[in-house]
Amino acid sequence: MATLTSELLRPVHAAQALDEAALLRYAAAHVPGFPAPAPSLALTQFGHGQSNPTYCIQAAAPGGEARRYVLRKKPAGAILQSAHAVEREFQVLKALGAYTDVPVPKVFCLCTDASVIGTPFYIMEYLEGALYLNNKLTGVTPEKRRNIYLAAAKTLAAVHKIDATAVGLHKYGRRDNYCKRQVERWGKQYLHSTGEGKPARYQKMLDLIGWLKENIPEEDSSTGLGTGLVHGDYRVDNLVFHPTEDRVIGVLDWELSTLGNQMCDVAYSCMPYIIDATLSENSSYGGFEHSGIPDGIPQLEEYLAVYCSMSARPWPAANWKFYIAFSLFRGASIYAGVYHRWTMGNASGGERARFAGKAANVMVDCAWDYINRENVLRAHPATGMHVSKAPRQGFHVEQEDSTLTNGQGKFVPSEKVMQLRQKIMKFMKDHIYPKEDELYKHAQSTSRWTIHPEEENLKALAKEEGLWNLFIPLDSAARARKLLLEDQSHVSAGSSNDLLLGAGLTNLEYGYLCEIMGRSVWAPQIFNCGAPDTGNMEVLLRYGTKEQQKQWLVPLLEGKIRSGFAMTEPQVASSDATNIECAVSRQGDFYVINGRKWWTSGAMDPRCKILILMGKTDFSAPRHKQQSMILVDINTPGVQIKRPLLVFGFDDAPHGHAEITFDNVRVPVTNILLGEGRGFEIAQGRLGPGRLHHCMRLIGAAERGMNMMVERALSRTAFGKKIAQHGSFQSDLAKCRIELEQTRLLVLEAADQLDRHGNKKARGILAMAKVAAPNMALKVLDMAIQVHGAAGVSSDTALSHLWATARTLRLADGPDEVHLGTIAKLELQRARL
């Protein structure tokens, strides 16, 4: 049954008595609203918990109402290095209380002066509520048991969705290699705790440490999805529930919290299913899987499914054995420390601590039993268990994603895409962000129209890691695979077909990856996912002949050459493609091209070898049958690159945007794509996915702007307080987050409809995304620039370049007015039905 907070109080143990007069003086001076003047003080101690001694302060001014507070301090005497970090507890509780909705007690003050009461301490709010100290929830109704466990899962998901950077905890710990570091740390702690006598399971514990080191999951080295704030000791008995409602009102005991691999928290919270580590003389140590799950408590799979659903995390089957074994190992190390403190007389949990040594030994045995099992968790959740809601990134939410759709607009996570996303985020952090300054300097030098050698090195590395051509849709990949299997002569040695054809993703799935690439203007091309190459490769995949594909598509897929798309013309309004005047006239076995194009992106790149040009082959044909698309070798006589064009002062070297003249350019008739008069048909096929990729990248650009904005606001002081503390900033920041989330969901829905219904039926929502994404990104980036002040408009940050790119896409991606017209027409048509 539930134990009320007040029922845990007992008289202070003589060995843990405090200087109450000194405490009273300090509290009166540092706790806002502390009873005054000359309050009386009653001090009791909480009997639950085996770590930092925790006290209840009850203070009342003469004739006034008594108020309760909680004091938590480091233990007296010798303690293990880095243990009992009350300073970190205070830091994380303060941040969560100020910036998130995660239920935590309010903290009032931190005292690092050990002379006050003997060790550092902090004072926080007293929560009167219910605690469930027995994992089986004895004496509780089945319905209530279920509610309590599911509330615990949902609260853990809320903790894991916190954006550590946004709440000022970005330096709270390293995100990567958490398990590796934890195995080292707790291994050393165990050895220190058992230094004066070897327990019965000493050698088995050393072997367990070795196994863990050899089986650390690859995802542990990531800093992306699944890494963030880790509680470190998350379990039901560290939660305070509302006295009458089945909801958590306080998450306690943050002593072990840090940044790292959050799946460790999940596994540790599942310990009741594996082992009963209750410290008592008669404990059987058997978890629910041995003793049977009490009526009402959800099955382990359901508990995990609820967590995955609320946190948008993938199903953890692949590495579940490791995480459970790791949790048992860490529990054994902690209990060895508790037993060690009991032998020294400074354990905070009283006489129960004497059973900790036995519990540690049982945990070691249990870990090996679990490791030796053939199956521990089914590969996928049982049918009917909902694993993830729509992907989202709230104001305090880390990068979270899902990737598939069930046909009703609800996104469900795909482990494959989650892993790819993690790899891309790590690649960006390790290789692209650190090189941005160097690439920018090269792009502004006298050598800017040459390729920085590091760019090709990064492309080779991305290809090695399988992060190559991820934009290629499933259906196009199937066509290309058939082509490559038929003729390997045009594929370079060392280029595998599977590598060249991407990962077989849908547009929706690719959206989660493309977004990350959009955070840097340099990233897309490193993964061979940059415009206009992606759209041009898609055209060749869908509409190119075998000969055209062998000559131009394969080297584009390999990343050996680049391409341009020549459509816009300076003398006409090219947003209406029927205005195009470039002439493509047939003369025998050749087409002769005459005209002027500009904003041909990519044509300045020395690797650019092929252009897809849109021109008119028949000026007398019906309006939308006059245009054709044709392949033009950029080295063909008569092709003259006149100048690079500037975008708000950026020339985007070495990629560039060129003005080009075509003077009697002769190309073979075999270079026509699909046939004369079919240019609009090709354009519609190309511009659906290609332009949606721009929207996806804009989401990433906006996210980077948000992150930079928040970091700046948390680090800069203006008019006596941090920028982040100004109400006007908080209001604008919240509005930016709202618009970003709305736009992200719109773009994902557009990608989903594109996958399920094709370009034509999805054209309405595609148009909506094309209007919403650049306008949203501009607002967010403008806000980020404003927060950065003069630095924001300089080239010292990426913001000005990201803003210029976003502004361009309100035109290059089709002007807003055209898209709005499409949306309105569809609405009017719907009204007539």
ROPAMAR-570343 format. One record per residue (C-alpha): residue in one letter; z, y, x. Coordinates in steps of 0.5 Angstrom, whole numbers, plus 500, padded with zeros to 3 digits. Layout:
AZYX...
end
This chain:
M500500500A499507502T505510506L506518505T506522511S513524510E515517510L513516517L518521520R524518523P530522528V527524535H528518540A533520545A528519551Q524524547A528530545L526537546D529544548E529546541A531553542A525554547L520551542L523555536R522562541Y515559543A513558535A515564533A511568538H505564537V504561530P501565525G506566519F511562522P518563518A522569521P527572522A532567525P529561522S533554522L529549525A529541524L525536528T523529527Q518525530F513520527G514513528H506511528G502511534Q502509541S499515545N502522545P509523542T508527535Y513531532C514534525I517541525Q521544519A522551519A525556514A527563514P534564511G533564504G526562505E522556503A521551509R515550512R512544516Y508544522V506538527L507538534R503534539K505533546K503529553P508524554A514525560G514522566A508519570I502518566L495515568Q490520570S486524565A490520559H493524554A489530554V492534549E488540551R482537549E485535542F486542541Q479544543V476539539L480541533K479548533A472548534L471543528G476547524A472553525Y465551524T464544520D467541514V469535517P477534515V481536520P488539521K488547522V491548529F495554531C496554538L496551545C501551550T499549557D506551560A510545562S516549563V517550555I519543553G517539559T509538558P503541555F503541547Y499544541I502546534M498544528E498544520Y502539517L498534512E502531506G498525504A497518504L496513511Y494506510L497503516N495496514N488494515K488489509L490495505T496490502G498493495V492497494T487495488P481492490E477499487K481503491R480499497R473499497N473507496I478508502Y473504507L467507504A470514505A472512512A464510513K462517510T467521514L465518521A458519519A460527518V463527525H457524528K452529525I456535528D451539533A456539539T452545541A452549535V460549535G461550542L462543544H456543549K460542555Y465537552G462531556R456528558R452525553D448520557N451513560Y457514556C458506556K457506563R462511565Q467508560V467501563E469504569R474509567W478503562G477498568K480502573Q486504567Y487497566L488495574H492501574S497499568T497491571G498493578E505490579G504484575K497480573P497478566A495471563R488474562Y487478568Q481474571K478474564M478481564L475482570D469478568L469481562I468488565G462485570W459482563L459489560K456493566E450488566N449489559I449496557P444498552E438502555E440507549D446509553S442513558S439517552T442524550G438524544L439521537G446517537T449521542G454527540L461528539V465521539H472521536G474515541D479512537Y476512530R480507525V483507518D490508520N488515524L485518517V490522512F487521505H489525499P495523496T492522489E484521491D480517495R478522500V479523507I483530508G484529516V482526522L487525527D488523534W482526538E485524545L479520547S474524544T468527548L460527548G457520548N454514545Q456514538M455507536C462505540D465509535V462505529A464498533Y471500534S472502527C469495525M475492529P479490522Y473485521I474482528I481482530D488484527A491488533T497490529L503490534S508486531E512479533N508475527S501478528S496472527Y491477530G485474526G480479523F477479516E472474518H478469520S483471514G478472509I476479507P481482502D478483495G475490494I474491502P466492503Q463486507L461489514E454489513E455494507Y460498511L455499516A449500511V453506508Y454509515C447508517S445511510M449517511S448519518A441517518R442512524P438505525W441499524P445497530A443489530A440489537N446491541W451490536K454484541F455489546Y459494542I464490539A465487546F466494549S471496543L475489544F475491552R477498551G482496546A485491551S485496556I489501552Y494496550A495494557G497501558V501502552Y505496554H506499561R509505558W514501554T516497561M517504564G521507557N516512555A512509550S511513544G511508538G518505539E519497540R513495537A510497544R513491547F508487543A502490546G501486552K500480548A495484543A491486550N490478552V488476545M483482545V480479552D479472549C476475542A471479546W469473550D469469543Y464474540I460474547N459467546R456467539E449466538N448470532V453476530L449481526R443480522A437483524H436487518P441489512A441485506T436486501G438492496M443495502H440503503V440504510S438511511K437518506A432523508P432525515R435532516Q438537521G443541518F447547521H452542525V447536525E444533531Q437530531E437525526D431522523S428517519T421514519L418510513T418511506N419506500G413510496Q418514492G419519497K426517500F425516508V428509511P429509519S425505523E428502529K421503533V420510532M428512533Q427509540L421512541R424519539Q430518544K425516550I421523548M427527548K430524554F423525558M423532555K430533558D429530565H422532566I419537562Y424542561P426542568K419544570E417549565D419555570E414552575L409551570Y409558568K409561575H403557576A400559570Q401566572S398566579T391567582S391559581R392559574W385556572T387550576I391544574H398544577P399537580E405536577E402536570E398530572N404526575L408527569K402525565A402518569L409518568A409519560K403513560E408508564E413509559G409508553L409515551W402516550N397517545L402517540F398521535I393515533P394513526L394506524D387505521S384509527A387505532A384498529R377501529A378503536R381496538K375493536L371497540L375496546L375489545E368489545D366492551Q371493557S366496562H368503560V375502560S378504567A382499571G389499569S389502562S391497557N388497550D395497547L397503551L391507550L391506542G398509541A404505538G401504531L404510527T403513521N403520520L410520517E412516523Y409521528G412527525Y418525528L416525535C411531534E416535532I420534539M414535543G413542539R419544543S415546549V408549549W407544555A409538552P404535548Q398535553I403531558F403526552N396526551C398529544G395536545A390540541P384540540D384533544T388530538G383532533N377531537M379524539E380523531V373525530L370520535L375515532R373516525Y366518526G363517533T358512534K359506539E355510545Q359516543Q366513543K364509550Q362516553W367521551L372517547V375513552P376518558L379522553L384517551E385515558G387523559K382523565I378529561R379534556S375537550G374543546F372545539A367550538M367553531T370560530E364566531P366573533Q361576528V363573521A369571518S370564520S375562515D370561510A366556515T359557510N359564514I357560521E351563524C350558530A343555529V342547531S335546530R331539531Q326539536G323532538D329528541F333534542Y337539538V337546541I343550540N343558540G349562538R356565540K363562539W370564541W377562541T374555543S381553545G381548552A374550554M377554560D381548563P377545569R378538566C374540559K368536559I366535552L365540546I365539539L361544536M360546528G353549527K348550522T342545522D339547515F340554513S336552506A340547504P346547499R352551501H356546504K351541506Q348546512Q353545517S353539522M358537528I355535534L357533541V355538547D357537554I360543557N355542563T349543559P344548562G345554557V353553556Q356560559I363561558K364569558R371570558P378567557L381571551L388573550V394571545F399577545G397578552F398570554D391567556D395560556A392558563P389553565H388551558G385557555H381560549A374562551E368566548I362562550T355563549F350557547D343560550N337554548V342549549R338542549V342536547P340529545V339528538T344522539N349527540I350529532L356526529L355522522G349526521E346532519G349536514R356533514G360538518F364539512E366532511I368531518A372538518Q376535512G377529515R379532522L383538519G388534515P392530520G390535526R393541522L399538520H401536527H401544528C406544523M410538526R410542533L412548529I418545527G420543534A419550536A424553531E429548533R429550540G429557537M435555533N439552539M437558544M440563539V446559538E447558545R446565546A451567541L456563543S456566550R455573549T460578547A458585543F463590540G469586542K467579540K462573541I456575537A457568534Q463571530H459577527G458576520S451578520F449573525Q452568521S449570515D442570518L443564522A445560516K438563512C434560518R437553518I436553510E429555511L428550517E430544513Q426546507T420546511R421540515L422536508L416539506V412537512L415530512E413530505A406532506A405527512D407522507Q402524502L397524507D399517509R399514502H393518498G389521504N386528505K383530499K389528494A394531499R390537500G395541496I402539499L398540506A396547504M403548503A406546509K401550513V403556510A411555510A411552517P408558521N412563517M419559518A418559525L416566526K422568522V427563526L424565533D424572531M431572530A432568536I429574540Q433579537V439575539H437575546G435582546A431584552A430577555G427575548V421579549S420578556S417572560D424569562T425565556A420561552L421565546S416570546H410564548L413560542W413566538A406568540T403561538A407561532R403567530T397565532L397559527R397563521L390564523A388558527D391553522G387557517P389564514D395564509E390567504V386561504H391556503L395560498G388560494T388552495I395551492A394556486K387553484L390546484E396549480L391552475Q387545474R394542473A395547467R389545464L390538464
end
